[in-house]
Amino acid sequence: MASIFTHAFVAVAAGRVYAAGETPARFWLLSAACAVAPDADVAAFAFGIPYGSTFGHRGFTHSIAFALLLGAAVAALFFRGAEFKTKGSLVAYFSGVTASHGALDALTDGGLGVAFFSPFSGERYFFPFRPVVVSPIGVASFFSEWGVAVIKSELVWVCGPAALAAIAVLLFRQRAARRDEKA
Ligand SMILES: [Zn+2]
């Protein structure tokens, strides 16, 4: 895992770009929840499910299929009609936010890779470039030198770029809107 704070941060940056203007509070809660949800699979360790199995850590819950299912479920259960955004757009957004979790994990330098194509293939993947220090599993070990190294690398490689990308998109949009007003 990358740390849950960083997964949630990326979700909020994505949400800010996706939903300009008024947004219901549950939109933000669900964005953060979707980005963190895949790591519920650390419970597998407690049940003796091996890391490398389909339902082990970074297995099915980190896959693209799971992201689509969760995105569809969140859009169906928590949003009505087009009160806020269309259903299709909400499914795409929440699936994307959930999938961002596996993508971030594939940038980390430790653990097993991510089973992007589970349940169809159990193969585990990393991206070729892995600058993010892997986060320890469990809260106690997070408050350590290891935790500090994790936070540093996530700020530089994930939170910083995510914030800059979101700001760039928002500024670009603002300018485009102003140009349209003048035209
Ligand atoms: Zn994870």
py3Dmol code that shows the C-alpha trace and the ligand (Angstrom):
import py3Dmol

protein = """\
ATOM      1  CA  MET A   1       0.000   0.000   0.000  1.00  0.00           C
ATOM      2  CA  ALA A   2       0.782   3.593  -0.286  1.00  0.00           C
ATOM      3  CA  SER A   3      -0.475   5.196   2.926  1.00  0.00           C
ATOM      4  CA  ILE A   4      -4.237   5.729   3.217  1.00  0.00           C
ATOM      5  CA  PHE A   5      -3.697   9.496   3.517  1.00  0.00           C
ATOM      6  CA  THR A   6      -2.098   9.622   0.105  1.00  0.00           C
ATOM      7  CA  HIS A   7      -4.775   7.469  -1.514  1.00  0.00           C
ATOM      8  CA  ALA A   8      -7.419   9.812  -0.092  1.00  0.00           C
ATOM      9  CA  PHE A   9      -5.462  12.910  -1.144  1.00  0.00           C
ATOM     10  CA  VAL A  10      -5.359  11.746  -4.745  1.00  0.00           C
ATOM     11  CA  ALA A  11      -9.122  11.087  -4.624  1.00  0.00           C
ATOM     12  CA  VAL A  12      -9.842  14.587  -3.373  1.00  0.00           C
ATOM     13  CA  ALA A  13      -7.609  16.139  -6.070  1.00  0.00           C
ATOM     14  CA  ALA A  14      -9.440  14.088  -8.718  1.00  0.00           C
ATOM     15  CA  GLY A  15     -12.811  15.047  -7.225  1.00  0.00           C
ATOM     16  CA  ARG A  16     -11.918  18.722  -7.322  1.00  0.00           C
ATOM     17  CA  VAL A  17     -11.197  18.442 -11.043  1.00  0.00           C
ATOM     18  CA  TYR A  18     -14.261  16.303 -11.739  1.00  0.00           C
ATOM     19  CA  ALA A  19     -16.856  18.249  -9.797  1.00  0.00           C
ATOM     20  CA  ALA A  20     -16.527  21.980 -10.101  1.00  0.00           C
ATOM     21  CA  GLY A  21     -19.007  24.041  -8.117  1.00  0.00           C
ATOM     22  CA  GLU A  22     -21.431  22.683  -5.531  1.00  0.00           C
ATOM     23  CA  THR A  23     -20.870  19.123  -4.404  1.00  0.00           C
ATOM     24  CA  PRO A  24     -22.772  17.111  -1.807  1.00  0.00           C
ATOM     25  CA  ALA A  25     -20.673  16.195   1.260  1.00  0.00           C
ATOM     26  CA  ARG A  26     -21.151  12.485   0.593  1.00  0.00           C
ATOM     27  CA  PHE A  27     -19.360  12.936  -2.717  1.00  0.00           C
ATOM     28  CA  TRP A  28     -16.115  13.704  -0.868  1.00  0.00           C
ATOM     29  CA  LEU A  29     -16.566  10.981   1.737  1.00  0.00           C
ATOM     30  CA  LEU A  30     -17.270   8.394  -0.953  1.00  0.00           C
ATOM     31  CA  SER A  31     -14.324   9.579  -3.061  1.00  0.00           C
ATOM     32  CA  ALA A  32     -11.928   9.040  -0.156  1.00  0.00           C
ATOM     33  CA  ALA A  33     -13.628   5.752   0.790  1.00  0.00           C
ATOM     34  CA  CYS A  34     -13.314   4.341  -2.742  1.00  0.00           C
ATOM     35  CA  ALA A  35      -9.636   5.250  -2.891  1.00  0.00           C
ATOM     36  CA  VAL A  36      -8.926   3.526   0.425  1.00  0.00           C
ATOM     37  CA  ALA A  37     -11.367   0.575   0.119  1.00  0.00           C
ATOM     38  CA  PRO A  38      -9.036  -1.816  -1.740  1.00  0.00           C
ATOM     39  CA  ASP A  39      -6.812  -2.063   1.337  1.00  0.00           C
ATOM     40  CA  ALA A  40      -9.670  -3.672   3.291  1.00  0.00           C
ATOM     41  CA  ASP A  41      -7.970  -6.793   1.949  1.00  0.00           C
ATOM     42  CA  VAL A  42      -5.255  -6.563   4.608  1.00  0.00           C
ATOM     43  CA  ALA A  43      -7.855  -8.414   6.701  1.00  0.00           C
ATOM     44  CA  ALA A  44      -6.835 -11.401   4.577  1.00  0.00           C
ATOM     45  CA  PHE A  45      -3.682 -11.743   6.670  1.00  0.00           C
ATOM     46  CA  ALA A  46      -5.782 -12.176   9.820  1.00  0.00           C
ATOM     47  CA  PHE A  47      -7.773 -14.941   8.125  1.00  0.00           C
ATOM     48  CA  GLY A  48      -4.620 -16.702   7.005  1.00  0.00           C
ATOM     49  CA  ILE A  49      -5.243 -16.006   3.307  1.00  0.00           C
ATOM     50  CA  PRO A  50      -1.824 -15.939   1.608  1.00  0.00           C
ATOM     51  CA  TYR A  51      -0.595 -12.629   0.151  1.00  0.00           C
ATOM     52  CA  GLY A  52      -0.305 -14.093  -3.350  1.00  0.00           C
ATOM     53  CA  SER A  53      -3.831 -15.543  -3.603  1.00  0.00           C
ATOM     54  CA  THR A  54      -6.810 -13.958  -5.381  1.00  0.00           C
ATOM     55  CA  PHE A  55      -8.234 -12.579  -2.146  1.00  0.00           C
ATOM     56  CA  GLY A  56      -4.850 -11.866  -0.600  1.00  0.00           C
ATOM     57  CA  HIS A  57      -3.482  -8.337  -0.216  1.00  0.00           C
ATOM     58  CA  ARG A  58      -3.239  -6.463  -3.577  1.00  0.00           C
ATOM     59  CA  GLY A  59      -5.357  -9.199  -5.158  1.00  0.00           C
ATOM     60  CA  PHE A  60      -8.943  -8.883  -6.405  1.00  0.00           C
ATOM     61  CA  THR A  61      -9.807  -5.686  -4.504  1.00  0.00           C
ATOM     62  CA  HIS A  62      -6.939  -3.942  -6.307  1.00  0.00           C
ATOM     63  CA  SER A  63      -8.136  -5.038  -9.767  1.00  0.00           C
ATOM     64  CA  ILE A  64      -9.793  -3.101 -12.572  1.00  0.00           C
ATOM     65  CA  ALA A  65     -12.843  -5.396 -12.326  1.00  0.00           C
ATOM     66  CA  PHE A  66     -13.310  -4.543  -8.640  1.00  0.00           C
ATOM     67  CA  ALA A  67     -12.937  -0.809  -9.424  1.00  0.00           C
ATOM     68  CA  LEU A  68     -15.738  -1.032 -12.000  1.00  0.00           C
ATOM     69  CA  LEU A  69     -18.008  -2.963  -9.614  1.00  0.00           C
ATOM     70  CA  LEU A  70     -17.427  -0.575  -6.729  1.00  0.00           C
ATOM     71  CA  GLY A  71     -17.830   2.488  -8.970  1.00  0.00           C
ATOM     72  CA  ALA A  72     -21.158   1.163 -10.279  1.00  0.00           C
ATOM     73  CA  ALA A  73     -22.368   0.250  -6.785  1.00  0.00           C
ATOM     74  CA  VAL A  74     -21.519   3.661  -5.304  1.00  0.00           C
ATOM     75  CA  ALA A  75     -23.189   5.520  -8.190  1.00  0.00           C
ATOM     76  CA  ALA A  76     -26.302   3.327  -7.922  1.00  0.00           C
ATOM     77  CA  LEU A  77     -26.636   3.373  -4.130  1.00  0.00           C
ATOM     78  CA  PHE A  78     -25.725   6.939  -3.247  1.00  0.00           C
ATOM     79  CA  PHE A  79     -26.791   9.128  -6.174  1.00  0.00           C
ATOM     80  CA  ARG A  80     -30.180   9.598  -7.768  1.00  0.00           C
ATOM     81  CA  GLY A  81     -30.763  10.368 -11.453  1.00  0.00           C
ATOM     82  CA  ALA A  82     -28.923  13.422 -12.705  1.00  0.00           C
ATOM     83  CA  GLU A  83     -29.337  15.538  -9.539  1.00  0.00           C
ATOM     84  CA  PHE A  84     -25.576  16.114  -9.502  1.00  0.00           C
ATOM     85  CA  LYS A  85     -23.934  14.329 -12.443  1.00  0.00           C
ATOM     86  CA  THR A  86     -25.183  11.639 -14.815  1.00  0.00           C
ATOM     87  CA  LYS A  87     -25.049   8.031 -13.633  1.00  0.00           C
ATOM     88  CA  GLY A  88     -22.555   7.042 -16.335  1.00  0.00           C
ATOM     89  CA  SER A  89     -20.211   9.832 -15.419  1.00  0.00           C
ATOM     90  CA  LEU A  90     -20.414   8.939 -11.712  1.00  0.00           C
ATOM     91  CA  VAL A  91     -19.671   5.274 -12.456  1.00  0.00           C
ATOM     92  CA  ALA A  92     -16.626   6.311 -14.495  1.00  0.00           C
ATOM     93  CA  TYR A  93     -15.439   8.723 -11.808  1.00  0.00           C
ATOM     94  CA  PHE A  94     -15.783   6.396  -8.792  1.00  0.00           C
ATOM     95  CA  SER A  95     -14.299   3.496 -10.778  1.00  0.00           C
ATOM     96  CA  GLY A  96     -11.371   5.710 -11.716  1.00  0.00           C
ATOM     97  CA  VAL A  97     -10.831   6.808  -8.121  1.00  0.00           C
ATOM     98  CA  THR A  98     -10.910   3.176  -6.935  1.00  0.00           C
ATOM     99  CA  ALA A  99      -8.529   2.121  -9.724  1.00  0.00           C
ATOM    100  CA  SER A 100      -6.117   4.920  -8.724  1.00  0.00           C
ATOM    101  CA  HIS A 101      -5.420   2.853  -5.612  1.00  0.00           C
ATOM    102  CA  GLY A 102      -3.948  -0.099  -7.506  1.00  0.00           C
ATOM    103  CA  ALA A 103      -2.058   2.252  -9.820  1.00  0.00           C
ATOM    104  CA  LEU A 104      -0.400   3.985  -6.853  1.00  0.00           C
ATOM    105  CA  ASP A 105       0.466   0.667  -5.248  1.00  0.00           C
ATOM    106  CA  ALA A 106       2.142  -0.398  -8.511  1.00  0.00           C
ATOM    107  CA  LEU A 107       4.503   2.569  -8.071  1.00  0.00           C
ATOM    108  CA  THR A 108       5.728   1.361  -4.668  1.00  0.00           C
ATOM    109  CA  ASP A 109       9.067  -0.332  -4.105  1.00  0.00           C
ATOM    110  CA  GLY A 110       7.949  -3.267  -1.969  1.00  0.00           C
ATOM    111  CA  GLY A 111       5.547  -6.114  -1.354  1.00  0.00           C
ATOM    112  CA  LEU A 112       3.926  -8.161  -4.095  1.00  0.00           C
ATOM    113  CA  GLY A 113       2.656  -6.470  -7.249  1.00  0.00           C
ATOM    114  CA  VAL A 114      -0.949  -5.578  -8.041  1.00  0.00           C
ATOM    115  CA  ALA A 115      -3.353  -8.117  -9.600  1.00  0.00           C
ATOM    116  CA  PHE A 116      -4.852  -5.646 -12.091  1.00  0.00           C
ATOM    117  CA  PHE A 117      -6.578  -8.382 -14.113  1.00  0.00           C
ATOM    118  CA  SER A 118      -7.942 -10.451 -11.223  1.00  0.00           C
ATOM    119  CA  PRO A 119     -10.076 -12.585 -11.185  1.00  0.00           C
ATOM    120  CA  PHE A 120      -9.143 -13.449 -14.784  1.00  0.00           C
ATOM    121  CA  SER A 121      -5.423 -13.578 -14.133  1.00  0.00           C
ATOM    122  CA  GLY A 122      -3.614 -13.799 -10.825  1.00  0.00           C
ATOM    123  CA  GLU A 123      -0.470 -12.236 -12.190  1.00  0.00           C
ATOM    124  CA  ARG A 124       0.933  -9.377 -10.106  1.00  0.00           C
ATOM    125  CA  TYR A 125       2.247  -6.205 -11.725  1.00  0.00           C
ATOM    126  CA  PHE A 126       4.408  -3.214 -10.888  1.00  0.00           C
ATOM    127  CA  PHE A 127       5.095  -0.235 -13.138  1.00  0.00           C
ATOM    128  CA  PRO A 128       8.686  -0.100 -14.430  1.00  0.00           C
ATOM    129  CA  PHE A 129       9.219   3.105 -12.396  1.00  0.00           C
ATOM    130  CA  ARG A 130       8.733   2.611  -8.631  1.00  0.00           C
ATOM    131  CA  PRO A 131       9.767   5.728  -6.727  1.00  0.00           C
ATOM    132  CA  VAL A 132       7.288   5.452  -3.831  1.00  0.00           C
ATOM    133  CA  VAL A 133       8.526   3.875  -0.589  1.00  0.00           C
ATOM    134  CA  VAL A 134       6.076   1.120   0.335  1.00  0.00           C
ATOM    135  CA  SER A 135       3.984   1.844   3.439  1.00  0.00           C
ATOM    136  CA  PRO A 136       4.158  -0.611   6.344  1.00  0.00           C
ATOM    137  CA  ILE A 137       1.011  -2.617   7.051  1.00  0.00           C
ATOM    138  CA  GLY A 138      -0.446  -1.661  10.434  1.00  0.00           C
ATOM    139  CA  VAL A 139      -0.618   1.631  12.296  1.00  0.00           C
ATOM    140  CA  ALA A 140       2.076   1.021  14.918  1.00  0.00           C
ATOM    141  CA  SER A 141       4.842   0.450  12.389  1.00  0.00           C
ATOM    142  CA  PHE A 142       3.783   3.574  10.492  1.00  0.00           C
ATOM    143  CA  PHE A 143       5.009   5.813  13.325  1.00  0.00           C
ATOM    144  CA  SER A 144       8.671   5.054  12.731  1.00  0.00           C
ATOM    145  CA  GLU A 145      11.571   6.086  10.544  1.00  0.00           C
ATOM    146  CA  TRP A 146      10.035   3.954   7.844  1.00  0.00           C
ATOM    147  CA  GLY A 147       6.817   5.996   8.132  1.00  0.00           C
ATOM    148  CA  VAL A 148       8.777   9.240   7.706  1.00  0.00           C
ATOM    149  CA  ALA A 149      10.468   7.899   4.564  1.00  0.00           C
ATOM    150  CA  VAL A 150       7.032   6.887   3.223  1.00  0.00           C
ATOM    151  CA  ILE A 151       5.539  10.327   3.827  1.00  0.00           C
ATOM    152  CA  LYS A 152       8.517  12.066   2.195  1.00  0.00           C
ATOM    153  CA  SER A 153       8.428   9.942  -0.928  1.00  0.00           C
ATOM    154  CA  GLU A 154       4.630  10.190  -1.234  1.00  0.00           C
ATOM    155  CA  LEU A 155       4.722  13.983  -0.911  1.00  0.00           C
ATOM    156  CA  VAL A 156       7.339  14.255  -3.650  1.00  0.00           C
ATOM    157  CA  TRP A 157       6.073  11.581  -6.024  1.00  0.00           C
ATOM    158  CA  VAL A 158       2.308  11.529  -5.470  1.00  0.00           C
ATOM    159  CA  CYS A 159       0.728  14.386  -3.486  1.00  0.00           C
ATOM    160  CA  GLY A 160       2.839  17.123  -5.071  1.00  0.00           C
ATOM    161  CA  PRO A 161       2.243  16.055  -8.683  1.00  0.00           C
ATOM    162  CA  ALA A 162      -1.473  15.347  -7.996  1.00  0.00           C
ATOM    163  CA  ALA A 163      -1.981  18.808  -6.479  1.00  0.00           C
ATOM    164  CA  LEU A 164      -0.066  20.513  -9.301  1.00  0.00           C
ATOM    165  CA  ALA A 165      -2.025  18.629 -11.964  1.00  0.00           C
ATOM    166  CA  ALA A 166      -5.347  19.553 -10.329  1.00  0.00           C
ATOM    167  CA  ILE A 167      -4.348  23.220 -10.004  1.00  0.00           C
ATOM    168  CA  ALA A 168      -3.160  23.316 -13.624  1.00  0.00           C
ATOM    169  CA  VAL A 169      -6.466  21.901 -14.890  1.00  0.00           C
ATOM    170  CA  LEU A 170      -8.513  24.301 -12.748  1.00  0.00           C
ATOM    171  CA  LEU A 171      -6.490  27.339 -13.883  1.00  0.00           C
ATOM    172  CA  PHE A 172      -6.737  26.270 -17.501  1.00  0.00           C
ATOM    173  CA  ARG A 173     -10.517  25.918 -17.169  1.00  0.00           C
ATOM    174  CA  GLN A 174     -10.840  29.298 -15.497  1.00  0.00           C
ATOM    175  CA  ARG A 175      -8.935  30.953 -18.319  1.00  0.00           C
ATOM    176  CA  ALA A 176     -10.976  29.156 -20.966  1.00  0.00           C
ATOM    177  CA  ALA A 177     -14.198  30.264 -19.248  1.00  0.00           C
ATOM    178  CA  ARG A 178     -12.975  33.871 -19.161  1.00  0.00           C
ATOM    179  CA  ARG A 179     -12.068  33.716 -22.822  1.00  0.00           C
ATOM    180  CA  ASP A 180     -15.563  32.437 -23.632  1.00  0.00           C
ATOM    181  CA  GLU A 181     -17.094  35.305 -21.678  1.00  0.00           C
ATOM    182  CA  LYS A 182     -15.167  37.834 -23.739  1.00  0.00           C
ATOM    183  CA  ALA A 183     -15.866  36.175 -27.073  1.00  0.00           C
TER     184      ALA A 183
END
"""
ligand_1 = """\
1
ZN
Zn -3.301 -1.233 -1.551
"""
view = py3Dmol.view(width=600, height=400)
view.addModel(protein, "pdb")
view.setStyle({"model": 0}, {"cartoon": {"style": "trace"}})
view.addModel(ligand_1, "xyz")
view.setStyle({"model": 1}, {"stick": {}})
view.zoomTo()
view.show()
